Amino acid sequence: MHVIIILLFSIFTGTALAETVTIEASQDNTLFESSQGALSNGAGTHIFSGQTNGQGIRRAVIAFKDLSEIPAGATITSAKLQLYLNRENSAATMMNLLRLQSDWGEGASDASGAEGQGAPAQAGDATWNHTFFDNMTWTTPGGDFSQTPRAQVMTSGLGPMEFGSTAAMIDDVQGWLDNPAGNFGWIVVANESVVSAKRFSSREGGTESRRPRLEIEYSMESGPTPVPGSDWSGPWFDPESDGEGYLVFNTPAGWLIYYFGYSTDGDRLWLVSNLLDIENVVLGQVYEFSMLVGTPGSFEMPTPSADLETWGTLQVLLTDCVTGVFVLDGVDGMKTSNATKLIGIEGSTCMVQ
């Protein structure tokens, strides 16, 4: 991966250092609408998005998985996605950037000519039906992605096109930095109700400056390292998830976490963790809990009862006193929540010096 680091060295809070990195995509591809899901363009020099004139829908998928140039514990303050529109045969259209919810691949398929027809999918390629051709599939043909755009931009002719930084894009990149396992990238979806197909340069494009790029600004505290606090107990929720969340209890016997939400079948699901002794919380460190399903213990004795069954694991990474990443992985698959603590215990504090 080609990474350009621009050091700004500007102190914007008195203790924080702002830096900017520009990162090229680690993978990109095009999903070509097809009932067989046999077309792809993993190694091609172009990616496509939009409704064609009679040949189906195209959707571009892009990921930036190597964020190693950004230090752990950094706070993302800006994220901009830059693409280069190099061909169009349709009117201006709205392009929507949406967060992918499943991992996918870039294989060796390489379309000929203008590449708009795609090529036979090769092993590991993403297709309309497959995350990884030819034995792993999307839950929904055409890609698994959030329905709310992370950003939007109206095309305005050939040349550079940028999805300007939004709070949602910043949240995505922060989540990927804190939890790389949940980094599946974005999908570019045009207005598909009319002819709207556009062609963009891919990461394999010959002109380096036209390849997809993610420009990230972040800050680091240059002062003292945060020290442990006590105000971790309380309800933690992901603003994008309704009807589910976590109840965190920092008890004298150890940390205990309840999850309440839904199973993949839509049934109510309650889980309880094992007790984990966390003497001093380290921000940015991952703590793993075993998650059990059944009836939890009493308030007097928070240890889960012996008849609980193992469900999976919960990984918790706290980024500050009131935000963290909760990754639940078990019988119903993996769920990543960028959670915020709503309220705490009266009289307790979370100290950061």
N, C-alpha and C positions, 0 to 999 in steps of 0.2 A: 504494500500500500504506500502511495506517495503522500507524505504529510508535510505541509508547509507550516512552520511555527512562526508567528509574528508576536514578539514580546512588546507589550505596550508599556509595562512598568509604570502604570499610573495608579496612585493611591487615591481610591475614591471613597474610602470610609475612614481613612487614617490608619487602618490596620490591615486592609485587604489589597491584594495585588491582582489586577485584571490582566488577562491574557487572552489571545485569540489563536485558534488553530483552524486550519482548513484541511479537510480530509476528503480524499476520493472514495468513491463507493467500493466496498469489498465484493459486492455482487449485484448484478441487475439482470433483468430478463423481461420478456413480454408474455402475458397470458393471451393466447389467440382463441377466441370463442370457437369451440368445436365439440360436438357431442362425443367424439371419441377421445378428446383430450390428447391428441398425438402430435401437436405442433408446439414448437418452442424456438428460441433464438438466443440461447445462453451465451454463445461466443460471438454473436453478431456485433456489428459496429453501431447498431441503432436499436432503440426501444420505442414502443408505440403506445398511444393512449387515445381512445375515442371510438365512435361508431363509424365504420367504413360505409362506403356506398355499395351495399349488397354482400359484403364478405364477412360481416359479423363485427363483434366488439373486440377492441384491444385494450389491455390494461398493463401499465408498466409497474414493475415491482423493483424496489431499490433498497439496499441495506448498507449500513455503515457499522460494521461489527467490531472493527479494531479502534477502540477509543483509548488505547494505551498511552497516548500522549497527554491525556488529561489525568491529573493525579487523583487518587482515591480521596474522597472527602471534599472534592471541589463542588462549588455551587454554580450550576449553569445559569447564565444570565441572558443569553441570546442564542438562537439557532435559526439559521437560514439555509434553505435548500436551493441550490443553483443548478438549473438545467439549460440546455441549449437547443432551441427549436430550429431544426434544419430543413424541414419540409412540411408543407401543408397544402391540402386541396379543399379546404373547408373554411367557413367563416369563423370569426373569433368565437371562442367558447370558454366557459368557466372550467378550470381544472381544479379538482378537489384532491387534497392530500389526506389520506386516511391511514391509521395505524394498523399494521398487519397483526393478526393474533395467532398465526401458526408459522412455524419455520418452513423454509422452502429452499430450492436449490438452483444452481446455475451449472448446466452441463456443457457438453461440447457441440451442441447443435449450432449451425451457422447458416443462416438463410442466404440465398444468392440474390443478385440484382439489387433492387431497392429494399429488399428484405421484408416487405409488407405482407407476404404470404406465409412467412415463417419457414421452418424446416422440420423434418422428422425429429421428434424429441429423442434425446439421448439419455443414457443412464444419469439419474440425479437431476434432470431438468424439471423446472416448474412448468406446468401446463395449465390449461383451463380446468382440468379435473384433478391434476396431481400436484402435490407439494414437492415430491421427488419421484420422477418417472422411473419405473412404471408400477410401483407397488405401494406408494403412500399417497393418499388423496386429501384434498380439502374437505372440510365438513360441508361446505357449500361450493358447488362449482363456480369458478370465477374468482375464488379467493375468500379467505376468512379475514374480515377486517371490521373495525369499528364503523358505525354508521354516521357518526358525527365528524365532519371534516376537522382536521387539525389545523389546516390553513387552506385558503383558496386564492386563486389568481386568474385574471382574465387574460387570455393570450392576446398579443398585440403585434403579430407578424413575426417573421423570422428573426432569430438572434437570441440573446440571453433572456431567460425567464427565471424569476426568483419567487419562491414562496417565502415571504418576509416573516421574520420571527413573530411567533404568537406564544401566549402562555401555554397552550396545549403542546406545541412543538418543544418548548423548553421542558415541560413535564416529561415528554417522551424521552428526550435525550438524557435528562437526569435519571430517569428510571433505568435506561440502558446502561448508564455508567455505574449505577449502584447495583444493578442486577443484570449482568451480561447474558445470563441464560434466557432472559425474556426479550432480548433484542432481535426482533424479526423484521425491522425496517418498516417502510411505508409502501403504499400502493397509490398510483396516480390514476384517478378515475375522472374522465371528462363527462360532459353532458351527453348521455347516451340515448337521448330521445330524438336526436337529430344527427345528421352526418357531421362528425366533429373530429375525425381522426387527425392526429398530429404525430410527427416523427421527431425524436430527440436523439442526440448523440449519446452513445452508451459509454461505459468505462473502457471498452475496447476501442473506442473511436481514435482515429489517427491524430487528431488535434487535441493535445493535452488540455488546453484551456477550455475546451468545450465539454469535457467529461462531467458527469454529475459530481457535485461537490457539496459538502456540508460545512458551513462556516459556523464555528462555535465560539462563543465568548464565555469565560468562566472566571470565578474569583476564588482566591484562597486566603484564609486568615493567616496573616504573618505574625500575629501576636501569640499569646500563650495557648497551649493545647487545651481544648475543653476538658473539664473534669466531671466526674460522675455527679448525677443529681438523684433526687428521690422521687420526683413527681412524674413517674412513668405510668402509674396505675390510672385506669380510666378507660372509656370507650374510644376505640380507634376506628375510623371509617374512611373508605375511599370515596371521594365525591362523585365518581363516575359509576358507582355500584349502589343500587337501591336494595334495601331490605337485608343487608348483610354487613358484617363487621366483626370486630374483635373486642373482647373485654380483657384487659391486662390487669393482673393483680400481682404487685410486688409484696409478697407476704414474708413474714419472718422465716418461714420454712422454705422459701424459694419463689421463683417466678412461676405463675400459673396463668395460662391464656385459654380463654374460651373463644371458639368461632361459632357464629350463628349465621346461617344463610340457606342455600338451596343445593340439593344434589343435581346431577345432570338430568335426572328424571323430573325435576321440579318439586321434589318433596322437601319439606323442611329438614335441615341438617344441623345438628349441634355436635360440636367436637370439643374435647378438652385435652389440654397438653399434660405431659408429665411435669413434675416439678424440676426446675432447673435453677441451680444455685449460681446467680450472677452477682458477685460481690461488688465489682466496680464496672459499670457500663463503659465500654469503649465505643465512641461514635465511629461508624464506618465498619465495625466488625460484625460478622454474621454469627448469630446464635441459632442453633438448631434444636427444635423441640420435637419429640415424638407426639403425634396426635392420635387420640383414642376416641372411639365412638361408644356411646352408652350413657349411663347415668353417672354424673360426677359426684364427688364427695360432699360433705357438709361444710358449712361455714366454719365450724369449729375445727374440722380436720380436712384441709383442702386437698390432701393426697387423694388422687382418683381411686375409686374402688377397684378391687382385684378382678371383677368380672368384665371390665371394659376390654374391647377388642381393638387391636392396632388398625388404624386407618391410613396413616402416612406420616409425613413430616411437615413442619412449619419452620421456615427460615425467616429470621427477623433481623433487619439491618436498620438501626436508628441513625438518622442523619442530623437531628437536633432534638431539642426537648419535646417537640410536638409533631414531628414528621418522621416517617420511616417507610421501608419497603417490606411487605409481608408476602412471602411466596409459599402458598399452600400446595403440596404435591402429594397425591395419594390415589385412592380408588377412583375418584371422579376426574382425574387429570390434574393439570397444573393451573393455578390461579394466582396472578400477580396483582397486588393492591398497593398503590401509592397512597398510604394512609396518613390521616391527620388526627391527632388526639383532640377531642372536643372539649372535655373538661377534666380536671384533676381532682385530687383529694384536698380538701380545705386545709390550709396551713402548711402544705408541702411545697417544696421548691425544686427547680432544676437549675443547678448553678453552672454557668459558663463564664469563666474569667477571661 
